[in-house]
Amino acid sequence: MPPEYFSVKKVRYKKQSVPFTMTDTATCPCNSDRPYAECCEPLLCGDRMASTAEALMRSRYTANVVRDVAYLLKSWHPSTRPDTIDPATIPYWCSLHIVRTEKGMESDSEGVVEFKASSFIQEELWQLHEVSRFMKEDGQWLSISFEK
């Protein structure tokens, strides 16, 4: 079963694939069709901040894929952020689809991103459908809450 904080549904059985490995030339796992080195890697490395709520959402998805717990915690608003995340509880994410966005542009201070993501949990494929809220503080987008 998925961890408690995931509201997901099983969509079909499939044997689990090999854990994801990133290279700078690989297409970014956030499904932007851009190379990882030009898309989410600079955000995860701290070389650049997300310019929009969607960019932060995509980078947080990628951080889950590569198990970058430090980035997940850093990009989570302190009022809702957990103390720790055990990397062993992070599923093997395999796809991201942005359904819609509301606000969340460079000039905004709040934004919403609705998305669907698929992951492998105990050799089964599950789908997460979530509406995430983001806010910008001191020029930095942060994840604040989510609804399933």
N, C-alpha and C positions, 0 to 999 in steps of 0.2 A: 504494500500500500504506500501511497505518497505520504510525505511528511504532513503533519497536522495543518500547517499554514498554507497548504496548497488546496485549492478547490478545483479538482480536475475530474474528468471522466475518462474511463477507458474507451478507446475508440476501436482498437483491434489488437490481436496478438501478433507480435513479431519478435524474432530472436534479436537480442541486444547486439548492437554493432560495437566495434572497437572504439574506445574513448577518443574524442576529438583531439587532433593535434593541429596547432596553428603555425603557419609560416608567414613572413611578411608579404609574400607574393600571393598567398591564398586569398580567395574571395572572402570577404568578411562574413562571419556567420549570421550577422543581423539581417541578411538578405537585401542589402543595399546595392548589390552588384558592383561594389567598389572593392579595391584591394584592402585587406585588413590594415596594412601600414598607412593607408590614407584615410581610413574610416574610423574604426573604434580604437585601434592601438594607441594613437596619440592621447586619447582621453584616458584610457586605462593606465598609461604611463605617466600621466600628469603633465604632458607637454602642451595640452590644450583643454579647455573646458567645453562642455556641450553648449552649443549656441541656441538650441531649442529643446523643448520638452521631449519631442520625438527623438532627437539625437541622444538625449540622456537615456530614454527608454531602450533604444537600440544598443547603447553601450552597456547598460545594465544586463541586457539579455546576453551580450557577448561575454561580459564578466562571469555570468553563470556558466556559459559554455566552457570557458577556460579556467573556471574555479578561482577567480580573483576575488577572494573574500574581502580583502582590504578595500578594493574599489567599491564593492557592494555596500559596505558599511559607510565609507566616506561619502557616497552619493545618496545616502538615506537621511532624511531629516532627523535631527536628534530627538524630536518629540515622539517619534514612532519607531525609531531604529532599535533593533535588538542589541543586547550587549555583545553577542558573538554569533557567528554562523559556523556550524560544523561542515567543512567541505564535503564530508562523506555523505551528508544528507542532500546534496545538490544533485538532482537527476541529470541524466545525459540529454541535454536539449538538442533537438534536431531540426526545428523549423520555427520561423517567426513570420507572422503576417500582421501588419498594421491594418486594423479595420477602419479607424477614423481618428482624427485629432480635433481638438477644440482649443483655440488660442494656442499658447505655448510657443509663440514666435519670439525672436530676439527682443522685441520691444515690450513683450508681455511680462507679467510677474506671476501668472498662474497658467496652467495648462492641463489638458486631459488627453490621454492616449488610450484608446481601446485597442486591444490586440488579442490574437490567438497564438499560442505557442504549443508545440508538441515536444514530448520528452519520453525517454525510456525509463521506466521504474520497474525493477525486478522483471526484466525481459518483456514488459508489456508497454505498448505505446499508449500514452495518455495525452489528453488535450486540456490546456488551461485557457480559459477565456476570461479576460480581466479588463477592467476599466481602472486605470491608474491616474492619480492626481499628482501633479508636480507644482512646486513653487520655486521662485527664484529669490535667493537671499544673497546680498552682497555680490551680485553678478553671477552667482552659481546656481544652476538648476539642481533641485533635490527632489527625490521621491518622497511623497508625504503619506499617501494612503492608496488603498486599492479596494475594489469591489469585484466580486465574482458574479 
